[in-house]
Amino acid sequence: MEPLELIRSYLPRGRMMQIATVADGQPWICTVYYVEDDDMNLYWLSLPTRRHSQEIAKNNKIAVAVPVKFDKPVVGIQAEGTAEAVADKAVIAAVMQRYVERYNSGQQFYDNFVAGKNQHVLFKFTPASYVLFDEVNFPDDGRREVAL
């Protein structure tokens, strides 16, 4: 398989990703649950008061890492791109359906969002490029870059 096809197949297998942000020259990393869409964008829920949310508001360029296979041979995905809060109700509804299916939680998020009662924000990561590290399919040199 090609690296892009592998990334597409691996993203639905992941559950958590790390988000790297930076403010005033100081990096920060956090871990969140995520879901992906058909265009390989990644979404997560977070409170606007969290450090990473505040840093994204100031500088929306972030990097993410998704561990796929923890034991050897290792498989993981890294990416760089931009993040933004999602306000479109149709996008939120579609993403939250995936979120509920994967994690069996978040059922009330959309209703609360529409009613203006939700404290969490849905964020979208739009990748500029992905890096696949896959020792299973590429045992001699596992690193493959994929520009989007």
Secondary structure in CASP SS format (residue, H / E / C, confidence):
PFRMAT SS
TARGET T0000
AUTHOR 0000-0000-0000
METHOD secondary structure of the structure
MODEL  1
M C 1.00
E C 1.00
P H 1.00
L H 1.00
E H 1.00
L H 1.00
I H 1.00
R H 1.00
S H 1.00
Y H 1.00
L H 1.00
P H 1.00
R H 1.00
G C 1.00
R C 1.00
M E 1.00
M E 1.00
Q E 1.00
I E 1.00
A E 1.00
T E 1.00
V E 1.00
A E 1.00
D C 1.00
G C 1.00
Q E 1.00
P E 1.00
W E 1.00
I E 1.00
C E 1.00
T E 1.00
V E 1.00
Y E 1.00
Y C 1.00
V E 1.00
E E 1.00
D C 1.00
D C 1.00
D C 1.00
M C 1.00
N C 1.00
L E 1.00
Y E 1.00
W E 1.00
L E 1.00
S E 1.00
L C 1.00
P C 1.00
T C 1.00
R C 1.00
R H 1.00
H H 1.00
S H 1.00
Q H 1.00
E H 1.00
I H 1.00
A H 1.00
K H 1.00
N C 1.00
N C 1.00
K E 1.00
I E 1.00
A E 1.00
V E 1.00
A E 1.00
V E 1.00
P E 1.00
V E 1.00
K E 1.00
F C 1.00
D C 1.00
K C 1.00
P C 1.00
V C 1.00
V E 1.00
G E 1.00
I E 1.00
Q E 1.00
A E 1.00
E E 1.00
G E 1.00
T E 1.00
A E 1.00
E E 1.00
A E 1.00
V C 1.00
A C 1.00
D C 1.00
K H 1.00
A H 1.00
V H 1.00
I H 1.00
A H 1.00
A H 1.00
V H 1.00
M H 1.00
Q H 1.00
R H 1.00
Y H 1.00
V H 1.00
E H 1.00
R H 1.00
Y H 1.00
N C 1.00
S C 1.00
G C 1.00
Q C 1.00
Q C 1.00
F H 1.00
Y H 1.00
D H 1.00
N H 1.00
F H 1.00
V H 1.00
A H 1.00
G C 1.00
K C 1.00
N C 1.00
Q C 1.00
H C 1.00
V E 1.00
L E 1.00
F E 1.00
K E 1.00
F E 1.00
T E 1.00
P E 1.00
A E 1.00
S E 1.00
Y E 1.00
V E 1.00
L E 1.00
F E 1.00
D E 1.00
E C 1.00
V C 1.00
N C 1.00
F C 1.00
P C 1.00
D C 1.00
D C 1.00
G C 1.00
R E 1.00
R E 1.00
E E 1.00
V E 1.00
A E 1.00
L C 1.00
END
